[in-house]
Amino acid sequence: MEYNLLQPWKTLDPWQEKYIQTRQNCFLLCGRQSGKSAAMSIKIAECAVAEKEGGDYLVIAFTEKQAYALFRKVLRYLEEKYPNRIVQGKYKPTMHEINIKIGKSKDFLRINCHAAGLTGDGLRHYTLKKLFIDEAGPMGIHVWTAVEPMLSVSGGTVDMSSTPRGKEGFFWECSKREDFQKFYISAEDCPRHSKEFLAEARKNMPKLAYAQEYLAMFLDDLRQVFTEEWIKKVAVGKRRKEIDEEGNYYYGADVARKDIDKFTHEIVDVVGDTCIHVENITTNNIPIPESSRRIIQLDSQYHFHKEYIDSGGMGITVCDILRENDENRNKVVEINNASRRFKDGDAERKKGILKQDLYENLIRLGEQDRLVLLDDEDVILSLRSIQYEITEAGKIEYSGRDSHIVEGLNRACWCMKDKSLNIYIEFG
């Protein structure tokens, strides 16, 4: 069967059809890219056009980008199937609201879309007919505390979906409740995943990470690297309105090929013995030469002391391009976990830097109150996504679906540990 990703309603899986027709609380435990968001978007639209009275639906996810990704799918389906039911003019669709006509009534059914964030406090004013939660796994219990009472007066229902994030949090707790219709979907049962793709993922990922991300298993042995308390204490910085010309700037990158993954540029300013995150720039689908030119352009603004680059894979191309530029030639520091190589300028150090070294450095900086990260939803989402497992050989393996920003930060913040700098501090 050929699947139309832009019109998924034409090729629904049996479980999707059943879920869309279910009108009670629903709990979707799903492997990656198994069709949960497509199914939920169709259900939201179908429920809305079937309403006989006005009211409010609410669509939430941890970040605004996640929530709006689902919201766009709802709008696309409505435009295709029920274009005359969408209110236009003064109340036309926005990024946060779609209004649906209810018969001949002047009232509307409003589908609202917002980010939940860490606490959900900004959502408390709603009284809801239905609540839809996407990517619920990483959300804290405070979000559930904020949103659940919204359904009490109306007797409304809640649908929640996610890939699991360990046996903790309100998503895990809801998995044990009997008032939810449960849907479990493994990626290995999804016809849109090829056996070859899954075999490659299984080979390249830590065993437990694959079980969680693709088999949708709740696991005790995967743990969040950065605790909620750590994130709350550290991610409090605000973007500066202008660049401080007296700043002591360092750069870190997580390199990605075009069409493959995200390329992240992270910039920190070392003030005294504190590392302050001043900018996060994430790009997608950008050619390597263009990304390299972006680094050179950023250097012309910030005048980096060092540029720490993930030189694995296509990263070595970035390093080579940067070294062709006179201003960047001696700033490039290669950090390649895969080969355990640490190259600074023309000198290659014998002792490699493990990924564990990079993570421990970032964690310790935060614990010692010497790290300030941006209070940015993408940064926080990346921090919360990182998990670790202990292998049978006793090694620590890290994984995370949104790891790119953290990987870039790990490298930028290595400036606090680099022996070539005067600010080097040895941790005991």
TIVODO-522726 format. One record per residue (C-alpha): residue number from 1; residue in three letters; x, y, z. Coordinates in nm, 2 decimals. Layout:
// TIVODO-522726
[NUM ALA [X Y Z]]
...
This chain:
// TIVODO-522726
[1 MET [0.00 0.00 0.00]]
[2 GLU [0.13 0.35 -0.09]]
[3 TYR [0.09 0.61 0.19]]
[4 ASN [0.02 0.97 0.13]]
[5 LEU [0.19 1.16 0.41]]
[6 LEU [0.00 1.48 0.33]]
[7 GLN [-0.33 1.30 0.33]]
[8 PRO [-0.30 1.03 0.59]]
[9 TRP [-0.67 0.99 0.62]]
[10 LYS [-0.67 0.80 0.29]]
[11 THR [-0.46 0.51 0.43]]
[12 LEU [-0.54 0.47 0.80]]
[13 ASP [-0.42 0.17 0.99]]
[14 PRO [-0.70 -0.03 1.17]]
[15 TRP [-0.60 0.09 1.51]]
[16 GLN [-0.62 0.45 1.39]]
[17 GLU [-0.97 0.40 1.26]]
[18 LYS [-1.08 0.25 1.59]]
[19 TYR [-0.92 0.53 1.79]]
[20 ILE [-1.08 0.80 1.58]]
[21 GLN [-1.42 0.65 1.65]]
[22 THR [-1.36 0.61 2.03]]
[23 ARG [-1.54 0.88 2.24]]
[24 GLN [-1.40 0.81 2.59]]
[25 ASN [-1.07 0.90 2.75]]
[26 CYS [-0.79 0.76 2.53]]
[27 PHE [-0.43 0.67 2.61]]
[28 LEU [-0.19 0.62 2.31]]
[29 LEU [0.14 0.46 2.39]]
[30 CYS [0.33 0.47 2.06]]
[31 GLY [0.66 0.41 1.90]]
[32 ARG [0.83 0.68 1.69]]
[33 GLN [0.65 0.78 1.37]]
[34 SER [0.37 0.53 1.41]]
[35 GLY [0.09 0.77 1.31]]
[36 LYS [-0.03 0.89 1.65]]
[37 SER [-0.03 1.26 1.56]]
[38 ALA [-0.21 1.20 1.23]]
[39 ALA [-0.48 0.99 1.40]]
[40 MET [-0.52 1.25 1.68]]
[41 SER [-0.55 1.54 1.44]]
[42 ILE [-0.83 1.36 1.24]]
[43 LYS [-1.01 1.28 1.56]]
[44 ILE [-0.99 1.64 1.68]]
[45 ALA [-1.15 1.76 1.36]]
[46 GLU [-1.42 1.49 1.34]]
[47 CYS [-1.52 1.55 1.70]]
[48 ALA [-1.54 1.93 1.64]]
[49 VAL [-1.76 1.92 1.34]]
[50 ALA [-1.99 1.67 1.51]]
[51 GLU [-2.06 1.91 1.81]]
[52 LYS [-2.41 2.05 1.85]]
[53 GLU [-2.31 2.34 2.08]]
[54 GLY [-2.02 2.58 2.11]]
[55 GLY [-1.74 2.55 2.36]]
[56 ASP [-1.36 2.49 2.38]]
[57 TYR [-1.12 2.22 2.28]]
[58 LEU [-0.76 2.25 2.39]]
[59 VAL [-0.46 2.10 2.21]]
[60 ILE [-0.13 2.11 2.40]]
[61 ALA [0.22 1.97 2.39]]
[62 PHE [0.53 2.05 2.59]]
[63 THR [0.66 2.32 2.34]]
[64 GLU [0.47 2.55 2.11]]
[65 LYS [0.64 2.39 1.81]]
[66 GLN [0.51 2.05 1.90]]
[67 ALA [0.16 2.17 1.97]]
[68 TYR [0.15 2.37 1.65]]
[69 ALA [0.27 2.08 1.45]]
[70 LEU [-0.04 1.88 1.55]]
[71 PHE [-0.26 2.19 1.51]]
[72 ARG [-0.15 2.24 1.15]]
[73 LYS [-0.25 1.88 1.08]]
[74 VAL [-0.60 1.95 1.22]]
[75 LEU [-0.64 2.26 1.00]]
[76 ARG [-0.51 2.07 0.69]]
[77 TYR [-0.77 1.80 0.74]]
[78 LEU [-1.05 2.05 0.80]]
[79 GLU [-0.96 2.24 0.49]]
[80 GLU [-0.97 1.92 0.29]]
[81 LYS [-1.28 1.77 0.43]]
[82 TYR [-1.49 2.05 0.59]]
[83 PRO [-1.38 2.38 0.44]]
[84 ASN [-1.72 2.54 0.48]]
[85 ARG [-1.72 2.47 0.85]]
[86 ILE [-1.41 2.68 0.92]]
[87 VAL [-1.49 3.04 1.03]]
[88 GLN [-1.32 3.30 0.82]]
[89 GLY [-1.30 3.68 0.83]]
[90 LYS [-1.25 3.83 1.18]]
[91 TYR [-1.23 3.49 1.34]]
[92 LYS [-1.02 3.31 1.08]]
[93 PRO [-0.77 3.05 1.18]]
[94 THR [-0.45 3.17 1.36]]
[95 MET [-0.16 2.98 1.52]]
[96 HIS [-0.36 2.94 1.84]]
[97 GLU [-0.72 2.91 1.74]]
[98 ILE [-0.95 2.75 1.48]]
[99 ASN [-1.33 2.84 1.50]]
[100 ILE [-1.58 2.59 1.37]]
[101 LYS [-1.94 2.68 1.27]]
[102 ILE [-2.21 2.51 1.47]]
[103 GLY [-2.52 2.47 1.25]]
[104 LYS [-2.71 2.80 1.22]]
[105 SER [-2.59 2.91 1.56]]
[106 LYS [-2.38 3.22 1.59]]
[107 ASP [-2.17 3.04 1.85]]
[108 PHE [-1.85 2.86 1.76]]
[109 LEU [-1.66 2.55 1.87]]
[110 ARG [-1.31 2.68 1.94]]
[111 ILE [-1.01 2.46 1.89]]
[112 ASN [-0.73 2.62 2.09]]
[113 CYS [-0.36 2.54 2.07]]
[114 HIS [-0.09 2.62 2.33]]
[115 ALA [0.24 2.50 2.48]]
[116 ALA [0.21 2.35 2.83]]
[117 GLY [0.57 2.43 2.93]]
[118 LEU [0.70 2.30 3.27]]
[119 THR [0.39 2.38 3.48]]
[120 GLY [0.08 2.45 3.25]]
[121 ASP [0.00 2.75 3.46]]
[122 GLY [-0.08 2.96 3.16]]
[123 LEU [-0.36 2.73 3.06]]
[124 ARG [-0.57 2.74 3.38]]
[125 HIS [-0.85 2.97 3.26]]
[126 TYR [-1.02 2.72 3.02]]
[127 THR [-1.33 2.52 3.07]]
[128 LEU [-1.31 2.24 2.82]]
[129 LYS [-1.52 1.99 2.63]]
[130 LYS [-1.22 1.80 2.52]]
[131 LEU [-0.85 1.80 2.59]]
[132 PHE [-0.58 1.66 2.36]]
[133 ILE [-0.22 1.62 2.48]]
[134 ASP [0.05 1.53 2.24]]
[135 GLU [0.41 1.43 2.35]]
[136 ALA [0.29 1.39 2.70]]
[137 GLY [0.58 1.17 2.81]]
[138 PRO [0.82 1.44 2.92]]
[139 MET [0.56 1.66 3.09]]
[140 GLY [0.57 1.70 3.46]]
[141 ILE [0.29 1.63 3.70]]
[142 HIS [0.24 2.00 3.75]]
[143 VAL [0.09 2.02 3.39]]
[144 TRP [-0.16 1.75 3.47]]
[145 THR [-0.25 1.92 3.80]]
[146 ALA [-0.32 2.24 3.60]]
[147 VAL [-0.53 2.09 3.31]]
[148 GLU [-0.73 1.81 3.46]]
[149 PRO [-0.98 2.03 3.65]]
[150 MET [-1.07 2.20 3.32]]
[151 LEU [-1.28 1.89 3.23]]
[152 SER [-1.47 1.85 3.56]]
[153 VAL [-1.76 2.09 3.50]]
[154 SER [-1.83 1.98 3.14]]
[155 GLY [-1.76 1.61 3.20]]
[156 GLY [-1.52 1.63 2.91]]
[157 THR [-1.27 1.37 2.79]]
[158 VAL [-0.89 1.37 2.75]]
[159 ASP [-0.68 1.21 2.48]]
[160 MET [-0.31 1.18 2.54]]
[161 SER [-0.03 1.03 2.34]]
[162 SER [0.34 0.99 2.36]]
[163 THR [0.65 0.77 2.33]]
[164 PRO [0.73 0.68 2.69]]
[165 ARG [1.00 0.84 2.91]]
[166 GLY [1.06 0.60 3.18]]
[167 LYS [0.83 0.49 3.47]]
[168 GLU [0.77 0.83 3.61]]
[169 GLY [0.56 1.14 3.55]]
[170 PHE [0.19 1.18 3.49]]
[171 PHE [0.19 0.99 3.15]]
[172 TRP [0.33 0.68 3.33]]
[173 GLU [0.07 0.72 3.61]]
[174 CYS [-0.22 0.76 3.36]]
[175 SER [-0.10 0.44 3.19]]
[176 LYS [-0.22 0.25 3.50]]
[177 ARG [-0.57 0.42 3.52]]
[178 GLU [-0.87 0.21 3.42]]
[179 ASP [-1.07 0.51 3.29]]
[180 PHE [-0.87 0.53 2.97]]
[181 GLN [-0.91 0.32 2.65]]
[182 LYS [-0.56 0.20 2.58]]
[183 PHE [-0.39 0.19 2.24]]
[184 TYR [-0.04 0.04 2.22]]
[185 ILE [0.15 0.08 1.89]]
[186 SER [0.50 -0.05 1.83]]
[187 ALA [0.70 0.09 1.54]]
[188 GLU [0.77 -0.26 1.44]]
[189 ASP [0.40 -0.31 1.37]]
[190 CYS [0.38 0.01 1.17]]
[191 PRO [0.38 -0.06 0.79]]
[192 ARG [0.54 0.28 0.72]]
[193 HIS [0.87 0.17 0.88]]
[194 SER [1.09 -0.06 0.66]]
[195 LYS [1.25 -0.36 0.82]]
[196 GLU [1.58 -0.22 0.69]]
[197 PHE [1.54 0.11 0.87]]
[198 LEU [1.44 -0.05 1.20]]
[199 ALA [1.73 -0.30 1.17]]
[200 GLU [1.97 0.00 1.13]]
[201 ALA [1.82 0.18 1.42]]
[202 ARG [1.84 -0.13 1.64]]
[203 LYS [2.21 -0.17 1.55]]
[204 ASN [2.31 0.19 1.61]]
[205 MET [2.11 0.28 1.92]]
[206 PRO [2.15 0.16 2.28]]
[207 LYS [1.94 -0.14 2.34]]
[208 LEU [1.71 0.02 2.60]]
[209 ALA [1.68 0.34 2.40]]
[210 TYR [1.55 0.14 2.10]]
[211 ALA [1.31 -0.04 2.32]]
[212 GLN [1.17 0.29 2.45]]
[213 GLU [1.17 0.49 2.12]]
[214 TYR [1.05 0.23 1.88]]
[215 LEU [0.89 -0.05 2.08]]
[216 ALA [0.72 0.21 2.31]]
[217 MET [0.82 0.03 2.64]]
[218 PHE [0.81 0.19 2.98]]
[219 LEU [1.16 0.11 3.13]]
[220 ASP [1.31 0.15 3.47]]
[221 ASP [1.67 0.13 3.35]]
[222 LEU [1.66 0.45 3.14]]
[223 ARG [1.70 0.77 3.35]]
[224 GLN [1.68 1.14 3.27]]
[225 VAL [2.04 1.28 3.27]]
[226 PHE [1.94 1.64 3.37]]
[227 THR [1.69 1.64 3.66]]
[228 GLU [1.40 1.87 3.68]]
[229 GLU [1.56 2.05 3.97]]
[230 TRP [1.88 2.10 3.77]]
[231 ILE [1.70 2.24 3.47]]
[232 LYS [1.48 2.47 3.68]]
[233 LYS [1.79 2.61 3.85]]
[234 VAL [2.01 2.64 3.54]]
[235 ALA [1.78 2.73 3.25]]
[236 VAL [1.70 3.09 3.37]]
[237 GLY [1.89 3.31 3.12]]
[238 LYS [1.75 3.56 2.88]]
[239 ARG [1.87 3.65 2.54]]
[240 ARG [2.07 3.97 2.53]]
[241 LYS [1.94 4.25 2.32]]
[242 GLU [2.28 4.32 2.17]]
[243 ILE [2.62 4.16 2.16]]
[244 ASP [2.86 4.27 2.44]]
[245 GLU [3.18 4.36 2.25]]
[246 GLU [3.38 4.29 2.57]]
[247 GLY [3.24 3.93 2.59]]
[248 ASN [3.46 3.62 2.63]]
[249 TYR [3.28 3.40 2.37]]
[250 TYR [3.31 3.04 2.28]]
[251 TYR [3.12 2.84 2.02]]
[252 GLY [2.99 2.48 2.01]]
[253 ALA [2.83 2.29 1.72]]
[254 ASP [2.65 1.96 1.67]]
[255 VAL [2.69 1.91 1.29]]
[256 ALA [2.42 1.77 1.07]]
[257 ARG [2.40 1.69 0.70]]
[258 LYS [2.13 1.85 0.48]]
[259 ASP [1.80 1.65 0.48]]
[260 ILE [1.93 1.43 0.77]]
[261 ASP [1.92 1.61 1.10]]
[262 LYS [1.94 1.95 1.28]]
[263 PHE [2.26 2.16 1.29]]
[264 THR [2.29 2.36 1.61]]
[265 HIS [2.50 2.66 1.69]]
[266 GLU [2.56 2.73 2.06]]
[267 ILE [2.74 3.04 2.19]]
[268 VAL [2.85 3.09 2.55]]
[269 ASP [3.01 3.39 2.73]]
[270 VAL [3.26 3.31 3.01]]
[271 VAL [3.21 3.58 3.28]]
[272 GLY [3.45 3.52 3.57]]
[273 ASP [3.41 3.15 3.66]]
[274 THR [3.05 3.13 3.51]]
[275 CYS [2.96 3.00 3.17]]
[276 ILE [2.66 3.19 3.03]]
[277 HIS [2.46 3.07 2.73]]
[278 VAL [2.38 3.37 2.51]]
[279 GLU [2.25 3.22 2.19]]
[280 ASN [2.10 2.90 2.04]]
[281 ILE [2.05 2.88 1.67]]
[282 THR [1.91 2.56 1.52]]
[283 THR [1.88 2.50 1.14]]
[284 ASN [1.75 2.22 0.93]]
[285 ASN [1.80 2.12 0.57]]
[286 ILE [2.10 2.35 0.52]]
[287 PRO [2.41 2.24 0.31]]
[288 ILE [2.73 2.19 0.50]]
[289 PRO [2.92 2.47 0.32]]
[290 GLU [2.64 2.72 0.41]]
[291 SER [2.64 2.61 0.77]]
[292 SER [3.02 2.66 0.78]]
[293 ARG [2.98 3.01 0.64]]
[294 ARG [2.73 3.08 0.91]]
[295 ILE [2.99 2.99 1.17]]
[296 ILE [3.23 3.23 1.01]]
[297 GLN [2.96 3.50 1.00]]
[298 LEU [2.89 3.44 1.38]]
[299 ASP [3.26 3.47 1.45]]
[300 SER [3.27 3.81 1.28]]
[301 GLN [3.01 3.92 1.53]]
[302 TYR [3.13 3.74 1.85]]
[303 HIS [3.50 3.70 1.79]]
[304 PHE [3.52 3.35 1.94]]
[305 HIS [3.83 3.24 2.13]]
[306 LYS [3.76 2.88 2.04]]
[307 GLU [3.51 2.69 1.81]]
[308 TYR [3.44 2.34 1.94]]
[309 ILE [3.32 2.12 1.65]]
[310 ASP [3.18 1.77 1.64]]
[311 SER [3.42 1.65 1.37]]
[312 GLY [3.27 1.30 1.32]]
[313 GLY [3.12 1.23 0.98]]
[314 MET [3.05 1.55 0.79]]
[315 GLY [3.19 1.76 1.08]]
[316 ILE [3.54 1.71 0.95]]
[317 THR [3.43 1.90 0.64]]
[318 VAL [3.31 2.19 0.86]]
[319 CYS [3.65 2.19 1.03]]
[320 ASP [3.83 2.19 0.70]]
[321 ILE [3.62 2.48 0.56]]
[322 LEU [3.67 2.68 0.88]]
[323 ARG [4.05 2.63 0.86]]
[324 GLU [4.05 2.78 0.51]]
[325 ASN [3.94 3.11 0.67]]
[326 ASP [4.23 3.32 0.82]]
[327 GLU [4.03 3.44 1.11]]
[328 ASN [3.91 3.09 1.21]]
[329 ARG [4.21 2.87 1.13]]
[330 ASN [4.35 2.86 1.48]]
[331 LYS [4.02 2.87 1.67]]
[332 VAL [3.89 2.53 1.56]]
[333 VAL [3.89 2.25 1.82]]
[334 GLU [3.78 1.91 1.70]]
[335 ILE [3.60 1.69 1.95]]
[336 ASN [3.51 1.35 1.80]]
[337 ASN [3.36 1.11 2.05]]
[338 ALA [3.35 0.83 1.80]]
[339 SER [3.72 0.81 1.74]]
[340 ARG [3.82 0.96 2.08]]
[341 ARG [4.02 1.22 1.90]]
[342 PHE [4.07 1.57 2.04]]
[343 LYS [4.25 1.80 1.79]]
[344 ASP [4.33 2.16 1.87]]
[345 GLY [4.48 2.35 1.57]]
[346 ASP [4.76 2.14 1.43]]
[347 ALA [4.82 1.95 1.76]]
[348 GLU [4.64 1.63 1.81]]
[349 ARG [4.61 1.52 2.18]]
[350 LYS [4.65 1.15 2.26]]
[351 LYS [4.39 1.14 2.53]]
[352 GLY [4.04 1.13 2.39]]
[353 ILE [3.73 1.30 2.53]]
[354 LEU [3.44 1.06 2.59]]
[355 LYS [3.08 1.17 2.56]]
[356 GLN [3.06 1.10 2.93]]
[357 ASP [3.33 1.36 3.00]]
[358 LEU [3.13 1.63 2.81]]
[359 TYR [2.80 1.55 3.00]]
[360 GLU [2.97 1.53 3.34]]
[361 ASN [3.13 1.87 3.28]]
[362 LEU [2.79 2.03 3.19]]
[363 ILE [2.62 1.87 3.49]]
[364 ARG [2.89 1.98 3.74]]
[365 LEU [2.89 2.33 3.61]]
[366 GLY [2.52 2.35 3.69]]
[367 GLU [2.56 2.18 4.03]]
[368 GLN [2.83 2.43 4.12]]
[369 ASP [2.62 2.73 4.02]]
[370 ARG [2.86 2.82 3.74]]
[371 LEU [2.63 2.77 3.44]]
[372 VAL [2.34 2.97 3.31]]
[373 LEU [2.15 2.84 3.01]]
[374 LEU [1.88 3.01 2.81]]
[375 ASP [1.52 2.99 2.94]]
[376 ASP [1.41 2.87 2.59]]
[377 GLU [1.16 2.59 2.53]]
[378 ASP [1.38 2.42 2.27]]
[379 VAL [1.68 2.42 2.50]]
[380 ILE [1.47 2.28 2.79]]
[381 LEU [1.31 2.02 2.56]]
[382 SER [1.66 1.90 2.45]]
[383 LEU [1.78 1.88 2.82]]
[384 ARG [1.47 1.69 2.92]]
[385 SER [1.51 1.44 2.63]]
[386 ILE [1.85 1.32 2.73]]
[387 GLN [1.86 0.98 2.90]]
[388 TYR [2.13 0.73 3.00]]
[389 GLU [2.16 0.36 3.05]]
[390 ILE [2.43 0.14 3.20]]
[391 THR [2.54 -0.13 2.96]]
[392 GLU [2.63 -0.48 3.07]]
[393 ALA [3.00 -0.38 3.03]]
[394 GLY [2.94 -0.10 3.29]]
[395 LYS [2.96 0.18 3.04]]
[396 ILE [2.72 0.48 3.03]]
[397 GLU [2.54 0.53 2.70]]
[398 TYR [2.34 0.85 2.63]]
[399 SER [2.05 0.90 2.39]]
[400 GLY [1.78 1.15 2.32]]
[401 ARG [1.54 1.23 2.04]]
[402 ASP [1.61 1.60 2.07]]
[403 SER [1.98 1.58 2.17]]
[404 HIS [2.13 1.83 1.92]]
[405 ILE [2.12 2.14 2.13]]
[406 VAL [2.26 1.96 2.43]]
[407 GLU [2.54 1.81 2.21]]
[408 GLY [2.63 2.16 2.09]]
[409 LEU [2.62 2.30 2.45]]
[410 ASN [2.84 2.01 2.57]]
[411 ARG [3.11 2.13 2.33]]
[412 ALA [3.07 2.50 2.38]]
[413 CYS [3.09 2.46 2.76]]
[414 TRP [3.40 2.24 2.73]]
[415 CYS [3.58 2.58 2.73]]
[416 MET [3.55 2.56 3.11]]
[417 LYS [3.75 2.24 3.12]]
[418 ASP [4.00 2.30 2.83]]
[419 LYS [4.36 2.30 2.97]]
[420 SER [4.46 2.54 2.69]]
[421 LEU [4.26 2.81 2.86]]
[422 ASN [4.35 3.02 3.16]]
[423 ILE [4.01 2.96 3.30]]
[424 TYR [4.08 2.58 3.33]]
[425 ILE [3.95 2.43 3.65]]
[426 GLU [4.03 2.08 3.75]]
[427 PHE [3.74 1.89 3.92]]
[428 GLY [3.81 1.64 4.18]]
